[in-house]
Amino acid sequence: MKHGWVSRQAGRLALAILGSFTIWSPAAAQPPASSTPRLEFAFEELVMLSPALVPGKTPYGSRNMIPITGGTFEGPGIKGTIVPGGWDWQLARADGCTDVKADYMLKTDDGVIINVVNTGALCRPKAGEAPKPVRTSPRFEAPLGKYEWLGQTAFIGTLEGAKGPNGEPAVKIRFYKAM
């Protein structure tokens, strides 16, 4: 009788140990599919730029300021122009990357003004490497109403060089909502 009890106890212990491996296994550490973020396209901007103003080397690195002269944006349920007068303040770091911080305004086709502060880093590829895509972290400040969702959602942006309709320097930025 005692032998049967020992066997049952050993079996329970083995199940407990195996169960702990399941609890702590990498598969068990995965979040449920419903909590894994996905991205949904929000809108695209074509931002027109003036030549850089170069304040020069500072204690933090080399600075550039690129004036934003206008542009357009469009996506599902949102469309308009980029208000001239914004800027992209850049800091060239010792590691070959450049921090970017753009601050500018959008004006929707129905007259609503929205502030955009978009930050990111552009890093030069090492010798023999392909260029890395540039990702940004935008923050939008929109008035309450039709576009308030911009300030209530996390976004990621992609940034690439472009040309304006008359060949002027520009960047194309695509914004995606985290869902």
CYANA upper distance limits for C-alpha pairs under 8 A (distance plus 0.5 A):
  1 MET  CA      5 TRP  CA      6.99
  2 LYS  CA      6 VAL  CA      6.75
  3 HIS  CA      7 SER  CA      6.73
  4 GLY  CA      8 ARG  CA      6.72
  5 TRP  CA      9 GLN  CA      6.69
  6 VAL  CA     10 ALA  CA      6.53
  7 SER  CA     11 GLY  CA      6.56
  8 ARG  CA     12 ARG  CA      6.68
  9 GLN  CA     13 LEU  CA      6.65
 10 ALA  CA     14 ALA  CA      6.63
 11 GLY  CA     15 LEU  CA      6.73
 12 ARG  CA     16 ALA  CA      6.62
 13 LEU  CA     17 ILE  CA      6.69
 14 ALA  CA     18 LEU  CA      6.63
 15 LEU  CA     19 GLY  CA      6.34
 16 ALA  CA     20 SER  CA      6.71
 17 ILE  CA     21 PHE  CA      7.10
 18 LEU  CA     22 THR  CA      7.03
 19 GLY  CA     23 ILE  CA      6.76
 20 SER  CA     24 TRP  CA      6.71
 21 PHE  CA     25 SER  CA      6.16
 22 THR  CA     28 ALA  CA      7.01
 23 ILE  CA     28 ALA  CA      6.30
 23 ILE  CA     29 ALA  CA      8.30
 24 TRP  CA     28 ALA  CA      6.79
 24 TRP  CA     29 ALA  CA      7.24
 25 SER  CA     29 ALA  CA      6.93
 26 PRO  CA     30 GLN  CA      7.16
 31 PRO  CA     35 SER  CA      6.90
 31 PRO  CA     36 THR  CA      7.18
 32 PRO  CA     36 THR  CA      7.34
 37 PRO  CA    178 ALA  CA      6.48
 37 PRO  CA    179 MET  CA      5.96
 38 ARG  CA    178 ALA  CA      6.23
 38 ARG  CA    179 MET  CA      5.74
 39 LEU  CA    176 TYR  CA      6.19
 39 LEU  CA    177 LYS  CA      5.97
 39 LEU  CA    178 ALA  CA      5.27
 39 LEU  CA    179 MET  CA      6.35
 40 GLU  CA    176 TYR  CA      5.72
 40 GLU  CA    177 LYS  CA      5.64
 40 GLU  CA    178 ALA  CA      7.11
 40 GLU  CA    179 MET  CA      7.38
 41 PHE  CA     75 GLY  CA      8.31
 41 PHE  CA    174 ARG  CA      8.13
 41 PHE  CA    175 PHE  CA      6.80
 41 PHE  CA    176 TYR  CA      4.91
 41 PHE  CA    177 LYS  CA      6.82
 42 ALA  CA     75 GLY  CA      6.26
 42 ALA  CA     76 PRO  CA      7.15
 42 ALA  CA    174 ARG  CA      8.18
 42 ALA  CA    175 PHE  CA      6.01
 42 ALA  CA    176 TYR  CA      5.59
 42 ALA  CA    177 LYS  CA      6.54
 43 PHE  CA     73 PHE  CA      7.25
 43 PHE  CA     74 GLU  CA      5.80
 43 PHE  CA     75 GLY  CA      4.37
 43 PHE  CA     76 PRO  CA      7.35
 43 PHE  CA     78 ILE  CA      7.82
 43 PHE  CA    174 ARG  CA      6.50
 43 PHE  CA    175 PHE  CA      6.01
 43 PHE  CA    176 TYR  CA      7.77
 44 GLU  CA     73 PHE  CA      5.92
 44 GLU  CA     74 GLU  CA      6.06
 44 GLU  CA     75 GLY  CA      6.76
 44 GLU  CA    172 LYS  CA      7.63
 44 GLU  CA    173 ILE  CA      6.17
 44 GLU  CA    174 ARG  CA      4.84
 44 GLU  CA    175 PHE  CA      6.71
 45 GLU  CA     71 GLY  CA      7.76
 45 GLU  CA     72 THR  CA      6.22
 45 GLU  CA     73 PHE  CA      4.63
 45 GLU  CA     74 GLU  CA      7.20
 45 GLU  CA    171 VAL  CA      8.49
 45 GLU  CA    172 LYS  CA      6.18
 45 GLU  CA    173 ILE  CA      5.62
 45 GLU  CA    174 ARG  CA      6.88
 46 LEU  CA     71 GLY  CA      5.94
 46 LEU  CA     72 THR  CA      5.94
 46 LEU  CA     73 PHE  CA      6.77
 46 LEU  CA    162 ALA  CA      8.35
 46 LEU  CA    164 GLY  CA      7.91
 46 LEU  CA    170 ALA  CA      7.15
 46 LEU  CA    171 VAL  CA      6.40
 46 LEU  CA    172 LYS  CA      5.20
 46 LEU  CA    173 ILE  CA      7.09
 47 VAL  CA     68 ILE  CA      7.46
 47 VAL  CA     69 THR  CA      8.19
 47 VAL  CA     70 GLY  CA      6.61
 47 VAL  CA     71 GLY  CA      5.13
 47 VAL  CA     72 THR  CA      7.23
 47 VAL  CA     82 ILE  CA      7.56
 47 VAL  CA    164 GLY  CA      8.45
 47 VAL  CA    170 ALA  CA      5.80
 47 VAL  CA    171 VAL  CA      5.81
 47 VAL  CA    172 LYS  CA      6.87
 47 VAL  CA    173 ILE  CA      8.23
 48 MET  CA     68 ILE  CA      6.41
 48 MET  CA     69 THR  CA      5.90
 48 MET  CA     70 GLY  CA      5.71
 48 MET  CA     71 GLY  CA      5.75
 48 MET  CA    163 LYS  CA      8.49
 48 MET  CA    164 GLY  CA      6.83
 48 MET  CA    168 GLU  CA      7.50
 48 MET  CA    169 PRO  CA      6.68
 48 MET  CA    170 ALA  CA      4.89
 48 MET  CA    171 VAL  CA      7.34
 49 LEU  CA     66 ILE  CA      7.17
 49 LEU  CA     67 PRO  CA      6.31
 49 LEU  CA     68 ILE  CA      5.24
 49 LEU  CA     69 THR  CA      5.97
 49 LEU  CA     70 GLY  CA      7.97
 49 LEU  CA    168 GLU  CA      7.85
 49 LEU  CA    169 PRO  CA      6.00
 49 LEU  CA    170 ALA  CA      5.78
 49 LEU  CA    171 VAL  CA      8.27
 50 SER  CA     66 ILE  CA      6.78
 50 SER  CA     67 PRO  CA      5.84
 50 SER  CA     68 ILE  CA      6.95
 50 SER  CA     69 THR  CA      7.00
 50 SER  CA    169 PRO  CA      7.53
 51 PRO  CA     66 ILE  CA      6.81
 51 PRO  CA     67 PRO  CA      7.80
 52 ALA  CA     64 ASN  CA      6.61
 52 ALA  CA     65 MET  CA      6.02
 52 ALA  CA     66 ILE  CA      4.92
 52 ALA  CA     67 PRO  CA      7.46
 53 LEU  CA     64 ASN  CA      6.31
 53 LEU  CA     65 MET  CA      5.59
 53 LEU  CA     66 ILE  CA      6.65
 53 LEU  CA     67 PRO  CA      8.46
 54 VAL  CA     63 ARG  CA      6.80
 54 VAL  CA     64 ASN  CA      5.18
 54 VAL  CA     65 MET  CA      6.85
 55 PRO  CA     62 SER  CA      8.38
 55 PRO  CA     63 ARG  CA      6.39
 55 PRO  CA     64 ASN  CA      6.77
 55 PRO  CA     65 MET  CA      8.16
 56 GLY  CA     62 SER  CA      5.84
 56 GLY  CA     63 ARG  CA      5.95
 56 GLY  CA     64 ASN  CA      7.66
 57 LYS  CA     61 GLY  CA      6.05
 57 LYS  CA     62 SER  CA      4.57
 57 LYS  CA     63 ARG  CA      6.70
 58 THR  CA     62 SER  CA      6.33
 58 THR  CA     63 ARG  CA      7.50
 60 TYR  CA     91 LEU  CA      8.16
 60 TYR  CA     93 ARG  CA      8.07
 61 GLY  CA     91 LEU  CA      6.56
 61 GLY  CA     92 ALA  CA      6.12
 61 GLY  CA     93 ARG  CA      5.95
 61 GLY  CA     94 ALA  CA      7.49
 62 SER  CA     91 LEU  CA      6.12
 62 SER  CA     92 ALA  CA      5.54
 62 SER  CA     93 ARG  CA      7.64
 63 ARG  CA     89 TRP  CA      7.84
 63 ARG  CA     90 GLN  CA      6.08
 63 ARG  CA     91 LEU  CA      5.21
 63 ARG  CA     92 ALA  CA      6.86
 64 ASN  CA     89 TRP  CA      6.53
 64 ASN  CA     90 GLN  CA      5.53
 64 ASN  CA     91 LEU  CA      7.09
 65 MET  CA     87 TRP  CA      7.15
 65 MET  CA     88 ASP  CA      6.22
 65 MET  CA     89 TRP  CA      5.10
 65 MET  CA     90 GLN  CA      6.62
 66 ILE  CA     87 TRP  CA      6.10
 66 ILE  CA     88 ASP  CA      5.49
 66 ILE  CA     89 TRP  CA      6.94
 66 ILE  CA     90 GLN  CA      8.39
 67 PRO  CA     85 GLY  CA      7.28
 67 PRO  CA     86 GLY  CA      6.63
 67 PRO  CA     87 TRP  CA      4.99
 67 PRO  CA     88 ASP  CA      6.90
 68 ILE  CA     84 PRO  CA      6.43
 68 ILE  CA     85 GLY  CA      6.35
 68 ILE  CA     86 GLY  CA      5.36
 68 ILE  CA     87 TRP  CA      5.57
 68 ILE  CA     88 ASP  CA      7.57
 68 ILE  CA    104 TYR  CA      8.07
 69 THR  CA     83 VAL  CA      7.84
 69 THR  CA     84 PRO  CA      4.81
 69 THR  CA     85 GLY  CA      6.55
 69 THR  CA     86 GLY  CA      7.68
 70 GLY  CA     81 THR  CA      7.53
 70 GLY  CA     82 ILE  CA      5.28
 70 GLY  CA     83 VAL  CA      5.83
 70 GLY  CA     84 PRO  CA      4.98
 70 GLY  CA     85 GLY  CA      8.22
 71 GLY  CA     81 THR  CA      6.15
 71 GLY  CA     82 ILE  CA      5.28
 71 GLY  CA     83 VAL  CA      7.95
 72 THR  CA     79 LYS  CA      8.27
 72 THR  CA     80 GLY  CA      6.35
 72 THR  CA     81 THR  CA      4.71
 72 THR  CA     82 ILE  CA      5.96
 73 PHE  CA     78 ILE  CA      8.43
 73 PHE  CA     79 LYS  CA      6.04
 73 PHE  CA     80 GLY  CA      5.98
 73 PHE  CA     81 THR  CA      6.47
 73 PHE  CA     82 ILE  CA      7.66
 74 GLU  CA     78 ILE  CA      6.25
 74 GLU  CA     79 LYS  CA      4.68
 74 GLU  CA     80 GLY  CA      7.03
 75 GLY  CA     79 LYS  CA      6.73
 78 ILE  CA    108 THR  CA      7.36
 78 ILE  CA    109 ASP  CA      8.40
 79 LYS  CA    108 THR  CA      6.02
 79 LYS  CA    109 ASP  CA      6.27
 80 GLY  CA    106 LEU  CA      7.54
 80 GLY  CA    107 LYS  CA      6.10
 80 GLY  CA    108 THR  CA      4.62
 80 GLY  CA    109 ASP  CA      5.09
 81 THR  CA    106 LEU  CA      6.42
 81 THR  CA    107 LYS  CA      5.85
 81 THR  CA    108 THR  CA      6.93
 81 THR  CA    109 ASP  CA      7.93
 82 ILE  CA    104 TYR  CA      8.16
 82 ILE  CA    105 MET  CA      6.60
 82 ILE  CA    106 LEU  CA      5.11
 82 ILE  CA    107 LYS  CA      6.67
 83 VAL  CA    104 TYR  CA      7.67
 83 VAL  CA    105 MET  CA      5.93
 83 VAL  CA    106 LEU  CA      6.22
 83 VAL  CA    107 LYS  CA      6.98
 84 PRO  CA    105 MET  CA      8.49
 85 GLY  CA    104 TYR  CA      7.66
 86 GLY  CA    102 ALA  CA      7.95
 86 GLY  CA    103 ASP  CA      6.22
 86 GLY  CA    104 TYR  CA      4.66
 86 GLY  CA    105 MET  CA      7.33
 87 TRP  CA    102 ALA  CA      6.08
 87 TRP  CA    103 ASP  CA      6.18
 87 TRP  CA    104 TYR  CA      6.90
 88 ASP  CA    100 VAL  CA      7.06
 88 ASP  CA    101 LYS  CA      6.06
 88 ASP  CA    102 ALA  CA      4.47
 88 ASP  CA    103 ASP  CA      6.99
 89 TRP  CA    100 VAL  CA      6.45
 89 TRP  CA    101 LYS  CA      5.79
 89 TRP  CA    102 ALA  CA      6.58
 90 GLN  CA     98 THR  CA      6.94
 90 GLN  CA     99 ASP  CA      6.08
 90 GLN  CA    100 VAL  CA      5.11
 90 GLN  CA    101 LYS  CA      6.91
 91 LEU  CA     98 THR  CA      5.87
 91 LEU  CA     99 ASP  CA      5.61
 91 LEU  CA    100 VAL  CA      7.17
 92 ALA  CA     96 GLY  CA      7.47
 92 ALA  CA     97 CYS  CA      6.64
 92 ALA  CA     98 THR  CA      4.78
 92 ALA  CA     99 ASP  CA      7.02
 93 ARG  CA     97 CYS  CA      5.98
 93 ARG  CA     98 THR  CA      6.20
 93 ARG  CA     99 ASP  CA      7.91
 96 GLY  CA    123 CYS  CA      6.60
 96 GLY  CA    124 ARG  CA      6.48
 97 CYS  CA    121 ALA  CA      6.88
 97 CYS  CA    122 LEU  CA      5.93
 97 CYS  CA    123 CYS  CA      4.50
 97 CYS  CA    124 ARG  CA      6.66
 98 THR  CA    121 ALA  CA      5.95
 98 THR  CA    122 LEU  CA      5.60
 98 THR  CA    123 CYS  CA      6.78
 99 ASP  CA    119 THR  CA      7.93
 99 ASP  CA    120 GLY  CA      6.42
 99 ASP  CA    121 ALA  CA      4.95
 99 ASP  CA    122 LEU  CA      7.01
100 VAL  CA    118 ASN  CA      8.34
100 VAL  CA    119 THR  CA      5.93
100 VAL  CA    120 GLY  CA      5.82
100 VAL  CA    121 ALA  CA      6.34
100 VAL  CA    122 LEU  CA      8.01
101 LYS  CA    117 VAL  CA      7.38
101 LYS  CA    118 ASN  CA      6.15
101 LYS  CA    119 THR  CA      4.90
101 LYS  CA    120 GLY  CA      7.26
102 ALA  CA    116 VAL  CA      8.14
102 ALA  CA    117 VAL  CA      6.07
102 ALA  CA    118 ASN  CA      5.64
102 ALA  CA    119 THR  CA      6.93
103 ASP  CA    115 ASN  CA      7.86
103 ASP  CA    116 VAL  CA      6.20
103 ASP  CA    117 VAL  CA      5.03
103 ASP  CA    118 ASN  CA      7.11
104 TYR  CA    115 ASN  CA      6.43
104 TYR  CA    116 VAL  CA      5.92
104 TYR  CA    117 VAL  CA      7.25
105 MET  CA    113 ILE  CA      7.05
105 MET  CA    114 ILE  CA      6.03
105 MET  CA    115 ASN  CA      5.03
105 MET  CA    116 VAL  CA      6.41
106 LEU  CA    112 VAL  CA      8.45
106 LEU  CA    113 ILE  CA      6.13
106 LEU  CA    114 ILE  CA      5.53
106 LEU  CA    115 ASN  CA      6.86
106 LEU  CA    116 VAL  CA      7.86
107 LYS  CA    111 GLY  CA      6.33
107 LYS  CA    112 VAL  CA      6.00
107 LYS  CA    113 ILE  CA      5.14
107 LYS  CA    114 ILE  CA      6.93
108 THR  CA    112 VAL  CA      5.68
108 THR  CA    113 ILE  CA      7.11
108 THR  CA    114 ILE  CA      8.43
112 VAL  CA    143 PRO  CA      8.32
113 ILE  CA    142 ALA  CA      7.52
113 ILE  CA    143 PRO  CA      8.25
114 ILE  CA    140 PHE  CA      7.31
114 ILE  CA    141 GLU  CA      6.23
114 ILE  CA    142 ALA  CA      5.21
114 ILE  CA    143 PRO  CA      7.75
115 ASN  CA    140 PHE  CA      6.18
115 ASN  CA    141 GLU  CA      5.54
115 ASN  CA    142 ALA  CA      7.07
116 VAL  CA    138 PRO  CA      7.27
116 VAL  CA    139 ARG  CA      6.38
116 VAL  CA    140 PHE  CA      5.29
116 VAL  CA    141 GLU  CA      7.10
117 VAL  CA    138 PRO  CA      6.20
117 VAL  CA    139 ARG  CA      5.80
117 VAL  CA    140 PHE  CA      7.08
118 ASN  CA    136 THR  CA      6.88
118 ASN  CA    137 SER  CA      6.21
118 ASN  CA    138 PRO  CA      4.55
118 ASN  CA    139 ARG  CA      6.74
119 THR  CA    136 THR  CA      5.92
119 THR  CA    137 SER  CA      5.82
119 THR  CA    138 PRO  CA      6.72
120 GLY  CA    134 VAL  CA      7.98
120 GLY  CA    135 ARG  CA      6.69
120 GLY  CA    136 THR  CA      4.85
120 GLY  CA    137 SER  CA      6.69
121 ALA  CA    134 VAL  CA      7.43
121 ALA  CA    135 ARG  CA      7.84
121 ALA  CA    136 THR  CA      7.83
122 LEU  CA    134 VAL  CA      6.39
123 CYS  CA    132 LYS  CA      7.80
124 ARG  CA    131 PRO  CA      7.38
124 ARG  CA    132 LYS  CA      8.31
125 PRO  CA    129 GLU  CA      6.02
125 PRO  CA    130 ALA  CA      6.79
125 PRO  CA    131 PRO  CA      5.72
125 PRO  CA    132 LYS  CA      7.24
133 PRO  CA    158 THR  CA      7.91
133 PRO  CA    159 LEU  CA      8.16
133 PRO  CA    160 GLU  CA      8.47
134 VAL  CA    158 THR  CA      6.27
134 VAL  CA    159 LEU  CA      5.93
134 VAL  CA    160 GLU  CA      7.56
135 ARG  CA    156 ILE  CA      7.35
135 ARG  CA    157 GLY  CA      5.94
135 ARG  CA    158 THR  CA      5.23
135 ARG  CA    159 LEU  CA      6.85
136 THR  CA    156 ILE  CA      6.30
136 THR  CA    157 GLY  CA      5.15
136 THR  CA    158 THR  CA      6.60
136 THR  CA    159 LEU  CA      7.73
137 SER  CA    155 PHE  CA      7.01
137 SER  CA    156 ILE  CA      5.73
137 SER  CA    157 GLY  CA      6.65
138 PRO  CA    155 PHE  CA      6.71
138 PRO  CA    156 ILE  CA      7.03
138 PRO  CA    157 GLY  CA      7.25
139 ARG  CA    151 GLY  CA      7.48
139 ARG  CA    154 ALA  CA      8.35
139 ARG  CA    155 PHE  CA      8.07
140 PHE  CA    150 LEU  CA      6.17
140 PHE  CA    151 GLY  CA      5.70
141 GLU  CA    148 GLU  CA      8.35
141 GLU  CA    150 LEU  CA      7.57
141 GLU  CA    151 GLY  CA      6.00
142 ALA  CA    147 TYR  CA      6.58
142 ALA  CA    148 GLU  CA      5.87
142 ALA  CA    150 LEU  CA      7.07
142 ALA  CA    151 GLY  CA      6.77
143 PRO  CA    147 TYR  CA      7.48
143 PRO  CA    148 GLU  CA      6.45
144 LEU  CA    148 GLU  CA      5.52
148 GLU  CA    152 GLN  CA      7.24
149 TRP  CA    153 THR  CA      6.78
153 THR  CA    177 LYS  CA      7.16
153 THR  CA    178 ALA  CA      7.53
154 ALA  CA    177 LYS  CA      6.56
154 ALA  CA    178 ALA  CA      6.03
155 PHE  CA    175 PHE  CA      6.97
155 PHE  CA    176 TYR  CA      5.91
155 PHE  CA    177 LYS  CA      5.07
155 PHE  CA    178 ALA  CA      6.10
156 ILE  CA    175 PHE  CA      6.34
156 ILE  CA    176 TYR  CA      5.88
156 ILE  CA    177 LYS  CA      7.24
156 ILE  CA    178 ALA  CA      7.86
157 GLY  CA    173 ILE  CA      6.93
157 GLY  CA    174 ARG  CA      5.91
157 GLY  CA    175 PHE  CA      4.92
157 GLY  CA    176 TYR  CA      6.68
158 THR  CA    173 ILE  CA      5.97
158 THR  CA    174 ARG  CA      5.73
158 THR  CA    175 PHE  CA      7.17
159 LEU  CA    171 VAL  CA      7.21
159 LEU  CA    172 LYS  CA      6.28
159 LEU  CA    173 ILE  CA      5.10
159 LEU  CA    174 ARG  CA      7.29
160 GLU  CA    171 VAL  CA      6.14
160 GLU  CA    172 LYS  CA      5.89
160 GLU  CA    173 ILE  CA      7.17
161 GLY  CA    169 PRO  CA      8.45
161 GLY  CA    170 ALA  CA      6.80
161 GLY  CA    171 VAL  CA      5.06
161 GLY  CA    172 LYS  CA      6.74
162 ALA  CA    169 PRO  CA      7.09
162 ALA  CA    170 ALA  CA      5.43
162 ALA  CA    171 VAL  CA      5.31
162 ALA  CA    172 LYS  CA      6.37
163 LYS  CA    167 GLY  CA      5.60
163 LYS  CA    168 GLU  CA      5.98
163 LYS  CA    169 PRO  CA      5.56
163 LYS  CA    170 ALA  CA      5.47
163 LYS  CA    171 VAL  CA      7.64
164 GLY  CA    168 GLU  CA      5.41
164 GLY  CA    169 PRO  CA      6.69
164 GLY  CA    170 ALA  CA      6.18
